[in-house]
C-alpha cells in the first residue's frame, strides 16, 4: 500500500463531498486520536500518580542504580 497515494485519494474524496456527516465523522476520528491518557485513568490512578510526584518533589525516592544494586550484589 502506497501511503501517499492513499492519502491523495482520500483528500480528493474529501474535497468532492458536500456531505457534512462524512466531514464530521472524519473530524471525530482525528479528535479521538488526540485523547489525553489522563482522562482515561481512574481517580485512584490519578491520585497515586500525583502522590508519586509529590514524593519526588520531597526527595523521597531511590535512584534506579541504587535500587538495583540490592538485587544484583
Sine and cosine of phi, psi and omega as CSV:
sin_phi,cos_phi,sin_psi,cos_psi,sin_omega,cos_omega
0.00,0.00,0.80,-0.60,0.04,-1.00
-1.00,0.00,0.95,-0.30,-0.09,-1.00
-0.88,0.48,-0.63,0.77,-0.01,-1.00
-0.91,0.41,-0.64,0.77,0.04,-1.00
-0.90,0.44,-0.72,0.70,-0.01,-1.00
-0.88,0.48,-0.69,0.73,0.03,-1.00
-0.89,0.45,-0.67,0.74,0.00,-1.00
-0.88,0.47,-0.68,0.73,0.01,-1.00
-0.90,0.43,-0.66,0.75,0.03,-1.00
-0.90,0.43,-0.66,0.75,0.02,-1.00
-0.89,0.46,-0.64,0.77,0.04,-1.00
-0.88,0.48,-0.71,0.70,0.00,-1.00
-0.90,0.44,-0.64,0.77,0.02,-1.00
-0.90,0.44,-0.68,0.73,0.02,-1.00
-0.90,0.44,-0.53,0.84,-0.06,-1.00
-0.99,0.13,-0.36,0.93,-0.11,-0.99
-0.99,0.12,0.53,-0.85,0.14,-0.99
-0.87,-0.49,0.22,0.98,-0.03,-1.00
-1.00,0.08,0.96,-0.28,-0.05,-1.00
-0.88,0.47,-0.52,0.86,-0.01,-1.00
-0.91,0.41,-0.57,0.82,0.06,-1.00
-0.92,0.38,-0.70,0.71,0.01,-1.00
-0.89,0.46,-0.69,0.72,0.03,-1.00
-0.89,0.45,-0.64,0.76,0.01,-1.00
-0.89,0.46,-0.67,0.74,0.02,-1.00
-0.91,0.42,-0.69,0.72,0.04,-1.00
-0.86,0.51,-0.67,0.74,-0.01,-1.00
-0.90,0.44,-0.60,0.80,0.05,-1.00
-0.87,0.49,-0.74,0.68,-0.02,-1.00
-0.93,0.37,-0.59,0.81,0.03,-1.00
-0.93,0.38,-0.60,0.80,-0.01,-1.00
-0.93,0.36,-0.44,0.90,0.06,-1.00
-0.93,0.37,-0.41,0.91,-0.09,-1.00
-0.99,-0.13,0.41,0.91,-0.01,-1.00
-0.89,0.45,0.64,-0.77,0.07,-1.00
-1.00,0.08,0.86,-0.50,-0.06,-1.00
-0.83,0.56,-0.49,0.87,-0.03,-1.00
-0.84,0.55,-0.63,0.78,-0.02,-1.00
-0.95,0.32,-0.27,0.96,0.00,-1.00
-1.00,0.00,-0.20,0.98,-0.02,-1.00
-0.99,0.14,0.44,-0.90,0.11,-0.99
-0.97,0.24,0.27,-0.96,0.03,-1.00
-0.88,0.47,-0.61,0.79,0.02,-1.00
-0.88,0.47,-0.68,0.73,0.03,-1.00
-0.90,0.44,-0.67,0.75,0.04,-1.00
-0.88,0.47,-0.70,0.72,0.00,-1.00
-0.87,0.49,-0.67,0.74,0.00,-1.00
-0.90,0.43,-0.66,0.75,0.02,-1.00
-0.91,0.42,-0.71,0.71,0.01,-1.00
-0.89,0.45,-0.62,0.78,0.04,-1.00
-0.91,0.41,-0.64,0.76,0.05,-1.00
-0.87,0.49,-0.65,0.76,0.04,-1.00
-0.90,0.43,-0.64,0.76,0.04,-1.00
-0.90,0.43,-0.63,0.77,0.04,-1.00
-0.89,0.46,-0.66,0.75,0.04,-1.00
-0.89,0.45,-0.70,0.72,0.02,-1.00
-0.87,0.49,-0.54,0.84,0.01,-1.00
-1.00,0.08,-0.01,1.00,0.01,-1.00
0.99,0.17,0.29,0.96,-0.04,-1.00
-1.00,-0.06,0.94,0.35,0.03,-1.00
-0.47,-0.88,0.27,-0.96,0.02,-1.00
-0.89,-0.46,0.75,-0.66,0.06,-1.00
-0.87,0.48,0.60,-0.80,-0.04,-1.00
-0.83,0.56,-0.68,0.73,-0.01,-1.00
-0.86,0.51,-0.68,0.74,0.02,-1.00
-0.91,0.41,-0.66,0.75,-0.01,-1.00
-0.88,0.47,-0.71,0.70,-0.10,-0.99
-0.96,0.29,-0.44,0.90,0.01,-1.00
-0.85,0.53,-0.59,0.81,-0.01,-1.00
-0.88,0.48,-0.45,0.89,-0.12,-0.99
-0.97,-0.22,-0.20,0.98,-0.01,-1.00
-0.94,-0.34,-0.13,0.99,0.00,-1.00
-0.98,-0.21,0.00,0.00,0.00,0.00
